[in-house]
């Protein structure tokens, strides 16, 4: 057996045996869930997660643009160890009663945060048909939500200088950043989740935002950021995951994916459905295209069924919904946009 295909298949199968053995240990359901949450934090790598370890956000508004029905700000703030994050903040022009619910909007692979707020890579207005991201941050803002769309590290304005110098057309710096972090015992998934939590910290400080009504939505790699940060940060009351919910075995390990998807040792503790299940009993919406080539729909259906079992076990079966739409690796939003706005409008009624 020269080629390692079967060896790797058996290796993944062995992790299932280890997980099954661990699940048989005594302890309450809630205790086991908290243990898994702790294991997730450990495998992602520490970024000074304690509140006292974080730098001041020190936010700055860089520009503000009136779009007619939406005010679009460009801001920046600090996250960890000298890193500053640029982000777009969208504010409904007709704001009604303040403060408003807010959403963290996470882009997937592409040219960064501009693609979710209606801009082209050079920052000019996108007058064409929306791409796979559907300008979803604008869609949510027009439903009365404050929306922040941070630039995820490795994309757009946050690519590495030396990476751009070697290849000015490089689409992202995910691989070299992820590789460097792995060498230091950390992960890019962990850094992105940490920065997502810091983005929630920033939203919570804004006068327009009701810090008790924060949600998130993300596509693909942004779905990973949404799922991990919502699993770790219980302030996030409602989560929409698009084009990502699946199993590692059927998606991430079944083809070449960006290195940002891999978390060392995670399969010893949980498969993807169990990690997403840490969001329960808070509201969760799974959206996926029926012809998504990266995250196969049958495994997505299996994952949804597993998540429904988790929610039922917690007496929260009414807090999970899903939409398998006719499409590919993209956002639909036909149900998800209104669902998220409704869940955050008054959490006590949903």
C-alpha positions in Angstrom: 0.0 0.0 0.0 2.2 2.8 -1.3 -0.5 5.5 -1.2 -1.8 6.7 2.2 -5.5 6.9 1.3 -6.6 4.0 3.4 -4.2 4.9 6.2 -5.8 8.4 6.5 -9.3 6.9 6.3 -8.5 4.6 9.2 -6.9 7.4 11.1 -10.1 9.5 10.9 -12.1 6.4 11.8 -9.9 5.9 14.9 -10.7 9.4 16.1 -14.4 8.5 16.0 -13.6 5.5 18.3 -11.8 7.9 20.7 -14.7 10.3 20.7 -17.2 7.6 21.3 -15.2 6.3 24.3 -14.9 9.8 25.7 -18.7 10.4 25.4 -19.3 7.5 27.6 -17.6 9.2 30.6 -19.9 10.2 33.5 -21.0 13.7 33.9 -23.9 16.0 33.2 -24.7 17.0 29.6 -23.9 20.6 30.5 -20.6 19.7 32.1 -19.6 17.7 29.0 -20.5 20.7 26.8 -18.3 23.0 28.9 -15.4 20.5 28.7 -15.7 20.5 24.9 -15.8 24.3 24.8 -12.6 24.3 26.9 -11.0 21.8 24.5 -12.0 23.9 21.5 -10.3 27.0 23.1 -7.2 24.9 23.8 -6.9 23.5 20.3 -7.4 26.9 18.7 -4.5 28.4 20.6 -4.5 31.2 23.2 -4.6 34.8 22.2 -4.8 36.2 25.7 -8.4 35.4 26.0 -8.8 36.9 29.5 -10.6 40.2 29.7 -7.6 41.8 31.6 -5.2 40.6 28.9 -6.7 42.6 26.0 -5.5 45.9 24.7 -7.9 48.9 24.7 -10.0 48.8 21.5 -9.0 52.5 20.8 -11.5 52.8 17.9 -11.1 55.4 15.2 -13.7 56.4 12.6 -11.8 56.8 9.3 -14.6 57.9 7.0 -18.4 58.1 6.7 -20.5 57.8 3.5 -24.2 58.5 3.2 -25.8 55.9 0.9 -29.3 57.3 1.2 -30.9 54.7 3.4 -27.6 53.5 5.0 -24.6 55.3 6.6 -21.4 53.4 5.9 -18.5 54.0 8.2 -14.9 52.8 7.8 -13.4 52.2 11.3 -10.4 50.6 12.9 -9.8 49.2 16.4 -7.2 47.0 18.2 -7.5 43.3 18.8 -4.4 41.7 20.1 -0.6 42.3 20.3 -0.5 45.4 18.2 -3.0 44.2 15.5 -5.5 46.8 14.2 -8.5 45.7 12.3 -10.3 47.8 9.6 -14.0 47.3 9.3 -17.1 48.7 7.8 -20.0 49.7 10.0 -23.4 50.0 8.4 -26.1 52.1 10.2 -29.7 52.3 9.1 -30.5 55.9 8.2 -34.0 55.6 9.7 -33.0 54.2 13.0 -36.2 54.2 14.9 -35.9 53.5 18.6 -32.3 53.3 19.8 -30.4 51.2 20.7 -30.6 48.7 17.8 -29.7 45.0 17.5 -26.4 44.4 15.7 -24.8 41.7 13.5 -21.2 40.6 12.9 -20.9 40.0 9.2 -18.1 37.5 8.1 -17.0 37.3 4.5 -15.6 34.2 2.9 -12.7 33.8 0.5 -12.5 36.6 -2.0 -11.4 40.2 -1.8 -12.5 40.9 1.8 -15.0 43.0 3.7 -15.8 45.2 0.7 -17.6 42.4 -1.1 -20.3 42.2 1.6 -21.0 46.0 1.8 -21.5 46.7 -1.9 -18.0 47.8 -2.9 -15.5 46.6 -5.5 -11.9 45.7 -4.6 -10.7 49.3 -5.2 -13.4 50.7 -2.9 -15.7 52.0 -5.6 -19.4 51.3 -5.5 -20.4 47.9 -7.0 -23.2 48.7 -9.5 -23.3 45.1 -10.9 -25.1 42.0 -9.8 -24.0 40.9 -6.3 -21.7 37.9 -6.2 -21.9 34.9 -3.9 -22.0 37.2 -0.8 -25.1 39.0 -2.0 -23.9 42.2 -0.3 -25.5 40.6 2.7 -24.3 43.2 5.2 -26.4 45.8 3.3 -29.3 43.4 3.2 -29.2 43.1 7.0 -28.8 46.8 7.6 -31.8 47.5 5.5 -33.8 45.3 7.9 -33.0 47.7 10.8 -29.8 46.2 12.1 -26.4 47.8 12.8 -23.9 45.6 11.0 -20.1 45.4 11.3 -18.1 43.8 8.5 -14.4 43.4 9.7 -11.6 42.6 7.3 -10.6 39.0 8.3 -6.9 38.6 8.8 -5.2 37.4 5.6 -7.6 39.1 3.2 -7.9 42.4 1.4 -6.1 45.1 3.3 -4.7 42.5 5.8 -2.6 40.4 3.5 1.1 40.1 4.3 3.4 42.8 2.8 6.1 40.2 1.8 3.4 38.0 0.3 2.2 40.9 -1.9 5.8 41.8 -2.8 6.4 38.3 -4.1 3.0 38.1 -5.9 1.0 41.3 -6.2 -2.0 39.2 -7.4 -2.1 36.9 -4.5 -5.7 36.4 -3.5 -5.0 36.1 0.2 -2.3 35.4 2.8 -4.1 32.6 4.6 -1.5 29.9 4.0 1.6 31.8 5.2 -0.2 33.3 8.2 -1.7 29.9 9.2 1.7 28.2 8.8 3.5 30.7 11.0 0.9 30.4 13.7 1.0 26.6 13.6 4.8 26.8 14.1 4.1 28.9 17.2 1.4 26.5 18.6 -1.5 28.7 17.5 -4.1 28.6 14.6 -5.4 31.2 12.2 -8.9 29.8 13.0 -8.2 30.8 16.6 -7.0 34.2 15.7 -10.0 34.9 13.6 -12.4 33.7 16.3 -10.6 35.9 18.8 -10.9 38.9 16.6 -14.5 38.1 16.1 -15.1 38.3 19.8 -13.2 41.6 19.9 -15.5 42.9 17.1 -18.4 42.1 19.4 -16.6 44.0 22.2 -16.4 47.0 19.8 -20.1 46.7 18.8 -21.1 46.5 22.5 -19.4 49.9 23.2 -21.3 51.8 20.4 -24.1 54.0 21.6 -26.3 52.8 18.7 -26.1 49.2 19.7 -28.0 47.1 22.2 -25.3 44.9 23.5 -27.9 42.3 24.7 -29.0 41.7 21.1 -25.9 40.7 19.0 -26.0 38.2 16.2 -23.6 37.0 13.5 -23.7 35.7 9.9 -21.0 34.3 7.7 -20.4 32.5 4.4 -17.9 29.6 3.9 -14.7 30.6 5.8 -16.8 33.3 7.3 -19.2 30.6 8.4 -16.3 29.0 10.2 -15.6 32.3 12.0 -19.3 32.7 12.8 -19.6 29.2 14.2 -16.4 29.2 16.3 -17.0 32.6 17.8 -20.6 31.9 18.5 -19.6 28.6 20.2 -17.2 30.5 22.4 -19.0 33.8 23.1 -22.5 33.4 24.6 -23.3 37.1 24.0 -24.0 36.1 20.4 -27.7 35.3 20.6 -28.5 34.3 16.9 -26.2 32.8 14.3 -26.6 32.2 10.6 -24.0 29.8 9.0 -24.0 29.7 5.2 -22.1 27.3 3.0 -20.1 25.7 5.7 -22.1 23.4 8.1 -21.0 19.9 7.3 -18.6 17.3 8.7 -14.8 17.6 8.5 -14.7 14.1 7.0 -17.0 14.9 4.1 -15.8 18.4 3.4 -12.5 19.7 4.8 -10.8 16.3 4.6 -12.4 15.2 1.3 -10.6 17.8 -0.9 -7.9 20.5 -0.9 -9.1 23.3 1.3 -7.4 26.5 2.6 -5.1 25.8 5.6 -7.2 28.1 7.6 -9.8 25.3 8.0 -7.6 22.9 10.0 -7.4 22.8 13.8 -4.8 20.3 15.1 -6.3 17.5 17.2 -9.9 18.7 17.0 -11.2 15.3 15.8 -10.0 13.7 19.0 -12.7 15.8 20.8 -15.5 16.5 18.3 -16.7 16.5 14.7 -18.0 19.7 13.2 -21.7 19.2 14.2 -20.8 18.9 17.9 -18.7 22.1 17.7 -21.5 24.0 16.0 -23.8 22.4 18.6 -22.0 24.4 21.3 -24.1 27.4 20.1 -27.2 25.7 21.5 -29.6 26.6 23.0 -29.2 30.0 21.4 -30.8 30.6 18.0 -29.2 29.0 14.9 -30.0 29.0 11.2 -28.2 26.7 8.7 -28.2 27.7 5.1 -26.7 25.8 2.2 -26.9 25.3 -1.5 -28.1 22.0 -2.9 -25.2 22.0 -5.4 -22.4 23.3 -3.2 -19.3 21.5 -4.4 -17.2 22.3 -1.3 -19.6 21.3 1.4 -21.7 18.4 0.0 -25.4 18.7 0.7 -26.0 15.2 2.0 -23.4 15.7 4.8 -25.0 19.1 5.5 -28.4 17.3 5.9 -26.8 14.8 8.3 -25.3 17.7 10.2 -28.6 19.5 10.5 -30.2 16.3 11.8 -27.5 16.0 14.4 -27.9 19.6 15.4 -31.6 19.1 15.8 -30.9 16.2 18.1 -28.6 18.5 20.2 -31.2 21.3 20.4 -33.9 18.8 21.3 -31.8 17.3 24.1 -31.6 20.9 25.6 -35.3 21.5 25.2 -34.6 24.2 22.5 -35.9 22.5 19.4 -37.7 25.7 18.4 -34.4 27.6 18.2 -32.9 25.9 15.1 -34.0 26.3 11.5 -32.5 25.6 8.1 -32.8 26.2 4.4 -31.4 24.0 1.7 -31.9 26.2 -1.4 -31.4 25.5 -5.1 -27.9 26.9 -5.7 -24.2 26.5 -5.1 -21.5 27.8 -2.8 -23.2 31.1 -2.0 -25.6 33.0 0.2 -29.3 32.9 -0.6 -30.8 34.8 2.3 -34.4 34.1 1.1 -35.2 33.0 4.7 -32.1 33.8 6.6 -32.1 37.6 6.4 -35.6 38.0 7.9 -35.0 35.2 10.4 -32.0 36.9 11.8 -33.7 40.3 12.0 -36.7 38.7 13.7 -34.6 36.8 16.2 -32.7 40.0 17.3 -35.8 42.3 17.2 -37.1 40.8 20.5 -35.3 37.6 21.6 -37.9 37.1 24.4 -40.6 36.6 21.7 -38.7 34.1 19.6 
